[in-house]
């Protein structure tokens, strides 16, 4: 008998997995990645069909966009030089990063 299992991943954990993947790529020795997490769950539930769900990613992306817009607005209002958004924003995960993982 095959058992379907729905695995809920909190957004914070998923973002952490993506950030660890971005830091290390496929190299070993970094923090936990999504691949490591999936393998761990498979070890605990070997005969199950797993479905992983991350609830709240759209809200996360909207919040990130709002932060960038507020930072840009504050820079414009204070007459500072405005720099374009770069990947150097630590802690920020973009849609492309999620697709790569």
N, CA and C atoms as a LAMMPS dump frame, in Angstrom:
ITEM: TIMESTEP
0
ITEM: NUMBER OF ATOMS
303
ITEM: BOX BOUNDS ff ff ff
-5.0000000000000000e+02 5.0000000000000000e+02
-5.0000000000000000e+02 5.0000000000000000e+02
-5.0000000000000000e+02 5.0000000000000000e+02
ITEM: ATOMS id mol type element x y z
1 1 1 N 0.836 -1.177 0
2 1 2 C 0 0 0
3 1 3 C 0.885 1.247 0
4 2 1 N 0.642 2.131 -0.941
5 2 2 C 1.386 3.375 -1.012
6 2 3 C 0.671 4.442 -0.208
7 3 1 N 1.449 5.175 0.535
8 3 2 C 0.896 6.197 1.397
9 3 3 C 1.323 7.566 0.877
10 4 1 N 0.342 8.432 0.628
11 4 2 C 0.638 9.799 0.214
12 4 3 C 0.881 10.647 1.461
13 5 1 N 1.964 11.402 1.449
14 5 2 C 2.297 12.231 2.597
15 5 3 C 2.506 13.668 2.116
16 6 1 N 1.834 14.591 2.772
17 6 2 C 1.988 16.011 2.488
18 6 3 C 2.936 16.59 3.53
19 7 1 N 4.046 17.131 3.075
20 7 2 C 5.052 17.685 3.97
21 7 3 C 5.002 19.203 3.837
22 8 1 N 4.665 19.882 4.925
23 8 2 C 4.609 21.342 4.928
24 8 3 C 5.955 21.906 5.365
25 9 1 N 6.482 22.793 4.557
26 9 2 C 7.737 23.466 4.898
27 9 3 C 7.414 24.914 5.246
28 10 1 N 7.807 25.368 6.423
29 10 2 C 7.641 26.791 6.729
30 10 3 C 8.476 27.641 5.773
31 11 1 N 7.987 28.81 5.453
32 11 2 C 8.689 29.691 4.52
33 11 3 C 10.1 29.992 5.015
34 12 1 N 10.247 30.23 6.305
35 12 2 C 11.573 30.556 6.851
36 12 3 C 12.563 29.421 6.608
37 13 1 N 12.116 28.182 6.789
38 13 2 C 13 27.037 6.542
39 13 3 C 13.351 26.929 5.065
40 14 1 N 12.35 27.111 4.208
41 14 2 C 12.575 27.01 2.772
42 14 3 C 13.558 28.087 2.304
43 15 1 N 13.379 29.302 2.788
44 15 2 C 14.285 30.395 2.431
45 15 3 C 15.698 30.07 2.914
46 16 1 N 15.807 29.491 4.095
47 16 2 C 17.114 29.088 4.622
48 16 3 C 17.754 28.033 3.718
49 17 1 N 16.972 27.062 3.252
50 17 2 C 17.49 26.042 2.336
51 17 3 C 18 26.684 1.047
52 18 1 N 17.242 27.635 0.513
53 18 2 C 17.634 28.306 -0.731
54 18 3 C 18.911 29.113 -0.522
55 19 1 N 19.001 29.818 0.6
56 19 2 C 20.195 30.611 0.882
57 19 3 C 21.428 29.72 1.021
58 20 1 N 21.267 28.586 1.688
59 20 2 C 22.389 27.654 1.832
60 20 3 C 22.819 27.112 0.477
61 21 1 N 21.86 26.85 -0.395
62 21 2 C 22.181 26.37 -1.74
63 21 3 C 22.935 27.45 -2.516
64 22 1 N 22.489 28.704 -2.372
65 22 2 C 23.148 29.807 -3.073
66 22 3 C 24.594 29.969 -2.603
67 23 1 N 24.831 29.788 -1.312
68 23 2 C 26.174 29.951 -0.761
69 23 3 C 27.113 28.856 -1.247
70 24 1 N 26.622 27.616 -1.205
71 24 2 C 27.492 26.465 -1.442
72 24 3 C 27.288 25.818 -2.798
73 25 1 N 26.169 26.082 -3.445
74 25 2 C 25.854 25.376 -4.683
75 25 3 C 25.659 23.909 -4.385
76 26 1 N 26.282 23.081 -5.148
77 26 2 C 26.143 21.643 -4.923
78 26 3 C 27.267 21.098 -4.046
79 27 1 N 28.119 21.985 -3.537
80 27 2 C 29.224 21.545 -2.689
81 27 3 C 28.708 21.055 -1.349
82 28 1 N 29.425 20.12 -0.784
83 28 2 C 29.075 19.621 0.538
84 28 3 C 29.74 20.481 1.598
85 29 1 N 29.225 20.405 2.804
86 29 2 C 29.867 21.113 3.902
87 29 3 C 29.164 22.381 4.307
88 30 1 N 28.176 22.821 3.553
89 30 2 C 27.428 24.009 3.928
90 30 3 C 26.299 23.636 4.867
91 31 1 N 25.374 24.546 5.017
92 31 2 C 24.21 24.277 5.853
93 31 3 C 23.256 23.328 5.143
94 32 1 N 22.152 23.008 5.801
95 32 2 C 21.19 22.084 5.194
96 32 3 C 20.556 22.686 3.939
97 33 1 N 20.405 21.868 2.915
98 33 2 C 19.764 22.304 1.68
99 33 3 C 18.45 21.565 1.516
100 34 1 N 17.691 21.977 0.536
101 34 2 C 16.41 21.323 0.266
102 34 3 C 16.631 19.862 -0.099
103 35 1 N 17.67 19.588 -0.853
104 35 2 C 17.977 18.206 -1.233
105 35 3 C 18.249 17.351 -0.006
106 36 1 N 19.028 17.874 0.927
107 36 2 C 19.307 17.141 2.161
108 36 3 C 18.031 16.871 2.947
109 37 1 N 17.167 17.88 3.005
110 37 2 C 15.918 17.738 3.755
111 37 3 C 15.019 16.677 3.126
112 38 1 N 14.919 16.703 1.798
113 38 2 C 14.096 15.712 1.099
114 38 3 C 14.644 14.31 1.34
115 39 1 N 15.95 14.146 1.276
116 39 2 C 16.556 12.834 1.518
117 39 3 C 16.292 12.349 2.937
118 40 1 N 16.349 13.245 3.901
119 40 2 C 16.07 12.882 5.292
120 40 3 C 14.627 12.413 5.458
121 41 1 N 13.701 13.141 4.865
122 41 2 C 12.287 12.757 4.959
123 41 3 C 12.058 11.42 4.261
124 42 1 N 12.707 11.207 3.125
125 42 2 C 12.571 9.932 2.409
126 42 3 C 13.095 8.771 3.239
127 43 1 N 14.144 9.001 4.019
128 43 2 C 14.683 7.944 4.879
129 43 3 C 13.677 7.565 5.962
130 44 1 N 12.954 8.54 6.476
131 44 2 C 11.974 8.274 7.531
132 44 3 C 10.686 7.667 6.978
133 45 1 N 10.371 7.97 5.73
134 45 2 C 9.148 7.481 5.096
135 45 3 C 9.496 6.856 3.742
136 46 1 N 10.165 5.704 3.744
137 46 2 C 10.707 5.149 2.499
138 46 3 C 9.658 4.699 1.482
139 47 1 N 8.515 4.264 1.909
140 47 2 C 7.523 3.735 0.97
141 47 3 C 6.396 4.712 0.701
142 48 1 N 6.623 5.956 0.964
143 48 2 C 5.578 6.964 0.816
144 48 3 C 5.819 7.826 -0.411
145 49 1 N 4.737 8.342 -0.928
146 49 2 C 4.81 9.324 -2.012
147 49 3 C 4.757 10.692 -1.342
148 50 1 N 5.831 11.456 -1.481
149 50 2 C 5.949 12.726 -0.778
150 50 3 C 5.558 13.897 -1.667
151 51 1 N 4.803 14.82 -1.083
152 51 2 C 4.476 16.086 -1.736
153 51 3 C 4.881 17.196 -0.775
154 52 1 N 5.814 18.038 -1.218
155 52 2 C 6.286 19.127 -0.379
156 52 3 C 5.555 20.407 -0.74
157 53 1 N 5.102 21.135 0.281
158 53 2 C 4.346 22.362 0.069
159 53 3 C 4.959 23.469 0.923
160 54 1 N 5.162 24.619 0.283
161 54 2 C 5.608 25.81 0.999
162 54 3 C 4.479 26.818 0.882
163 55 1 N 3.851 27.111 2
164 55 2 C 2.735 28.052 2.007
165 55 3 C 3.259 29.418 2.414
166 56 1 N 2.989 30.413 1.587
167 56 2 C 3.365 31.778 1.929
168 56 3 C 4.492 32.363 1.103
169 57 1 N 4.908 31.71 0.028
170 57 2 C 6.009 32.255 -0.772
171 57 3 C 5.609 33.556 -1.467
172 58 1 N 4.394 33.651 -1.951
173 58 2 C 3.962 34.889 -2.614
174 58 3 C 4.002 36.06 -1.647
175 59 1 N 3.559 35.836 -0.42
176 59 2 C 3.615 36.888 0.6
177 59 3 C 5.074 37.266 0.868
178 60 1 N 5.95 36.276 0.928
179 60 2 C 7.376 36.54 1.135
180 60 3 C 7.925 37.43 0.013
181 61 1 N 7.597 37.089 -1.24
182 61 2 C 8.088 37.879 -2.374
183 61 3 C 7.518 39.299 -2.351
184 62 1 N 6.231 39.438 -1.994
185 62 2 C 5.636 40.769 -1.893
186 62 3 C 6.331 41.585 -0.814
187 63 1 N 6.594 40.954 0.335
188 63 2 C 7.274 41.652 1.428
189 63 3 C 8.671 42.103 1.014
190 64 1 N 9.391 41.238 0.274
191 64 2 C 10.723 41.598 -0.202
192 64 3 C 10.65 42.778 -1.164
193 65 1 N 9.662 42.762 -2.04
194 65 2 C 9.504 43.849 -3.004
195 65 3 C 9.188 45.16 -2.279
196 66 1 N 8.34 45.078 -1.264
197 66 2 C 7.993 46.269 -0.488
198 66 3 C 9.222 46.836 0.206
199 67 1 N 10.072 45.984 0.754
200 67 2 C 11.297 46.446 1.412
201 67 3 C 12.193 47.19 0.435
202 68 1 N 12.339 46.638 -0.768
203 68 2 C 13.18 47.273 -1.781
204 68 3 C 12.6 48.625 -2.182
205 69 1 N 11.271 48.683 -2.347
206 69 2 C 10.629 49.94 -2.735
207 69 3 C 10.779 50.993 -1.638
208 70 1 N 10.632 50.584 -0.382
209 70 2 C 10.784 51.527 0.729
210 70 3 C 12.221 52.038 0.817
211 71 1 N 13.17 51.148 0.604
212 71 2 C 14.582 51.54 0.647
213 71 3 C 14.879 52.53 -0.476
214 72 1 N 14.351 52.248 -1.651
215 72 2 C 14.553 53.138 -2.797
216 72 3 C 13.907 54.496 -2.537
217 73 1 N 12.697 54.488 -2.027
218 73 2 C 11.972 55.734 -1.744
219 73 3 C 12.72 56.564 -0.707
220 74 1 N 13.192 55.922 0.335
221 74 2 C 13.934 56.635 1.376
222 74 3 C 15.208 57.25 0.804
223 75 1 N 15.87 56.523 -0.082
224 75 2 C 17.088 57.043 -0.696
225 75 3 C 16.78 58.253 -1.577
226 76 1 N 15.675 58.191 -2.315
227 76 2 C 15.302 59.31 -3.189
228 76 3 C 14.939 60.533 -2.351
229 77 1 N 14.171 60.317 -1.296
230 77 2 C 13.745 61.443 -0.465
231 77 3 C 14.902 62.085 0.297
232 78 1 N 15.929 61.316 0.584
233 78 2 C 17.059 61.873 1.307
234 78 3 C 18.147 62.364 0.352
235 79 1 N 17.853 62.354 -0.932
236 79 2 C 18.767 62.826 -1.978
237 79 3 C 20.075 62.049 -2.015
238 80 1 N 20.029 60.806 -1.576
239 80 2 C 21.208 59.965 -1.683
240 80 3 C 21.286 59.404 -3.089
241 81 1 N 22.44 58.919 -3.428
242 81 2 C 22.591 58.261 -4.719
243 81 3 C 21.857 56.925 -4.673
244 82 1 N 21.013 56.691 -5.637
245 82 2 C 20.219 55.472 -5.682
246 82 3 C 20.973 54.429 -6.488
247 83 1 N 21.206 53.281 -5.871
248 83 2 C 21.874 52.191 -6.569
249 83 3 C 20.854 51.125 -6.906
250 84 1 N 20.997 50.509 -8.05
251 84 2 C 20.045 49.458 -8.407
252 84 3 C 20.167 48.264 -7.477
253 85 1 N 19.088 47.534 -7.355
254 85 2 C 19.062 46.342 -6.507
255 85 3 C 20.012 45.299 -7.071
256 86 1 N 20.858 44.751 -6.213
257 86 2 C 21.801 43.727 -6.653
258 86 3 C 21.6 42.465 -5.845
259 87 1 N 22.267 41.411 -6.249
260 87 2 C 22.187 40.149 -5.519
261 87 3 C 22.971 40.197 -4.215
262 88 1 N 23.611 41.315 -3.922
263 88 2 C 24.359 41.416 -2.677
264 88 3 C 23.443 41.615 -1.479
265 89 1 N 22.129 41.74 -1.726
266 89 2 C 21.188 41.843 -0.627
267 89 3 C 21.207 40.537 0.143
268 90 1 N 21.871 40.552 1.282
269 90 2 C 22.001 39.325 2.046
270 90 3 C 20.659 38.982 2.67
271 91 1 N 20.337 37.704 2.632
272 91 2 C 19.089 37.247 3.207
273 91 3 C 17.931 37.297 2.235
274 92 1 N 18.158 37.841 1.07
275 92 2 C 17.089 37.967 0.098
276 92 3 C 17.108 36.785 -0.875
277 93 1 N 15.93 36.225 -1.097
278 93 2 C 15.783 35.114 -2.034
279 93 3 C 14.84 35.576 -3.138
280 94 1 N 15.253 35.383 -4.368
281 94 2 C 14.458 35.804 -5.515
282 94 3 C 13.793 34.6 -6.168
283 95 1 N 12.836 34.879 -7.026
284 95 2 C 12.102 33.792 -7.702
285 95 3 C 13.038 32.883 -8.488
286 96 1 N 14.022 33.454 -9.125
287 96 2 C 14.972 32.66 -9.9
288 96 3 C 15.764 31.707 -8.995
289 97 1 N 16.104 32.185 -7.801
290 97 2 C 16.804 31.316 -6.839
291 97 3 C 15.957 30.113 -6.485
292 98 1 N 14.668 30.336 -6.283
293 98 2 C 13.756 29.245 -5.935
294 98 3 C 13.679 28.241 -7.077
295 99 1 N 13.632 28.725 -8.304
296 99 2 C 13.579 27.828 -9.451
297 99 3 C 14.849 27.02 -9.6
298 100 1 N 15.991 27.612 -9.276
299 100 2 C 17.261 26.899 -9.408
300 100 3 C 17.402 25.782 -8.397
301 101 1 N 16.866 25.995 -7.202
302 101 2 C 16.981 24.988 -6.143
303 101 3 C 16.117 23.818 -6.521
